Amino acid sequence: MATSLSKIDLNVWFAGVSSQFEGLDPKEPGQWPLLPKLATALFVMALTVGAGYVLVLSDVQTALDAERDREPQLRADYQTKLTQAINLPELRKQKSQVEEYVTQLEKQLPGKADIDSLLSDISSAGVGRGLQFELFRPGQVLIKDYYAELPIAVKVSGRYHDIGAFAADVSNLSRIVTLHNLIVLNPPANKDTSGALTMEATARTYRYLDATEVAEQRKAAAKAGVKK
């Protein structure tokens, strides 16, 4: 008996609910019964939340995922910087040592004003060893990225040991001078040179660029970059 009454009550309730959704005038929502109003409000709320997620929250979620992906790299950067901070005194000491070493190397490179005296030193080294210069001709200066190179064609004649001592003297100059393409020749058979040999070589010395030359190099590099 109770089950029968329950079914009748439910049927009546569903029928009442269904009747509220019948004959609704979309132009007059204010006149609708309570249940259609609540259902419409819930639908609009769900639609608003869904649109808000698609238009706003999805971008936020994407940004959040991107930041999560960056987390391992940020952790690694943090560890690296932490290590650098701990070793900062030692790094500063090493930096000072490198700067001092670079300064010492720069002192071995003559400037424009020192080239003439350097050429005189090379010539004096040969004369001091009793050699006779047959050729001593500076060539065209070659401008590199950070320095300039001056080739010097050299041809001297003298005894074997004196030529070797001259090469050693050149390598021991306070400025950097290197010898390239060395050729040692015997004297011609029809020429009495008392056993003297002839050495041909290219001596190369290097100098640092002055401020004007550095500026020109930077301009040339900038133009080359623009053309590329």
Buried (B, 14 or more C-beta within 10 A) or exposed (E): EEEEEEEEEEEEEEEEEEEBEEEBEEEEEEEBBEBBBEEEEEEEEEEEEEEEEEEEEEEEEEEEEEEEEEEEEEEEEEEEEEEEEEEEEEEEEEEEEEEEEEEEEEEEBBEEEBBEEBBEBBBEBBEEBEBEBEEBEBEEEEBEEEBBBBBBBBBBBBBEEBBEBBBEBBEEBEBBBEBEEEEEEEBEEEEEBEEBBBBBBBBBBBBBBEEEBEEEBEEEEEEEEEEE
